[in-house]
Amino acid sequence: MIVNENIIIINCGSQFTQLIARRLREMKVHTLIMNWDASAEKVKSYSPKGIIISGGPDSVNDPGAITIDPKILELGCPVLGICYGMQLIAKILGGHVIEGDAREYGVTSIHKTGGNSLILGENIPSFLNVLMSHGDYVAELPKGFKATSMTDNKIISSFEDKERKFFGLQFHPEVINTEQGNYIMRGFVFNVCKCSGDWKLSDWVEDTVTAIRDAVGNSKVICGLSGGVDSSISAALVHRAIGEKLQCVFVNHGLMRLNEPEAVMKEYETIGLNVKYVDASERFLKELAGVTNPEEKRKIIGRLFIEVFEEEARKIEGAEWLLQGTIYPDVIESGTKKGSALIKSHHNVGGLPEKMNLKLLEPLRDLFKDEVRKLGKIIGMPDEIVNRQPFPGPGLAVRCLGEITKERLDTLRAADAIFRDELKKAGLYAGIWQAFCVLLPVKSVGVMGDSRTYSEAVVLRAIHSQDAMTAEWSRIDYDVVDRVSKRICNEVRGINRVVMDVTSKPPATIEWE
Ligand code: XMP
């Protein structure tokens, strides 16, 4: 593919760098992210239409703080500095950056300071709420610059040099909490850099397929498939690049939903993937027997998964690469990017032992979930895979509270299938982020026919979410809930009571364990 126009993002270590890239992709503009130490010649060799310098965790005045090649500001190309990027521009061009008395983290109000700004133009309201996250600020403007907005604390929140087309924003236009952020970025990209916006996600597919083909050469790639969106779409993408040189392994741990392993294998067959099915369910259930502690369950499952996968991987000769469906939020949450704190260790980011000696292939590493879903559609993945609800790696183990037995799992599977079936029939399933049942190790008294029952209870859990970090419980129509409840009690042996989880996240989590 010939890319006619690029915006280069110089990454100074911000958590939001990939979000800037994502915003540009949404504007249909091709983007390249370069590390802060990229030379001006390297940047120039890509003939960028504009350059964005990201935020970063440092303070520009610290000894050893990240800085950029100053010659980048002599390339004659429009430059937008965001937060730390703005301060770097100011410092390099002779302005003055100082440490503020009051740090500004969170949403702050700013007001335009008049003048005919190129990116805070007439269509932008005079007062805006924006997301600030900084300690330092520009106290003295470099020559040729003008402040275009100020905070209520009289701190310069944006500046520009119209002549040289240099812009600085002390706030983050790439996050949704900043009012008009997208509009301000569009002003830079389209009005200043004159991009045409003719790039497409399908171009990304083409480029990535070529890059995978070049990197892999004649070696083989192995991949552990889970049936989930990310691993399935990465596998389909790599399959497009190298065909049969991709060997996938699907480990059935016995903790999948009703008929799921068969359905998933069938879908993989339709796509043409080369998948080895490994039934390790007995092994998993044996090691889980008697275990009730949630963390212990998770640890056993994680360890066994790796053991089984390693055993299978060793049987594949000539494998040099391990394909993983890592997506960008996994990378951020695992704290592997400079400046992002560890939130949760995801099993697919560096979780496998080094002795396997495989190189990692992670084609979706820079994309967000909804982009991955769009990509899946572009490469022709079936809707069942593209729109599949997230399902935890430890599967039903974290939904079967108390002891895990084949019998209790079957009970849970049957109830869960009814819940999802009724939601689908009511046309509600596709609009829900996750809907599932949880089996409780709690018995209560009931009456069926003329007999007393003493059986376990099942919980209906359905939530809406954007990113699973927070969630709101779904207000499902009571008639649908009633149908689900009646069917579960009538059709599933071992259940005599159905309850509904009406807790959001926080304070609860989505899964029960
Ligand atoms: P919680 O329960 O933490 O779940 O609110 C947030 C999201 O993550 C999913 N989840 C997991 N996904 N491995 C995964 O791949 C796991 O161990 C795991 N635990 C929870 C959960 O289904 C929800 O979408």
Boltz pocket constraint, residues with backbone or C-beta under 6 A from the ligand:
constraints:
  - pocket:
      binder: B
      contacts: [[A, 390], [A, 391], [A, 392], [A, 393], [A, 394], [A, 434], [A, 468], [A, 469], [A, 505], [A, 508], [A, 509], [A, 510], [A, 511], [A, 512]]
      max_distance: 6.0
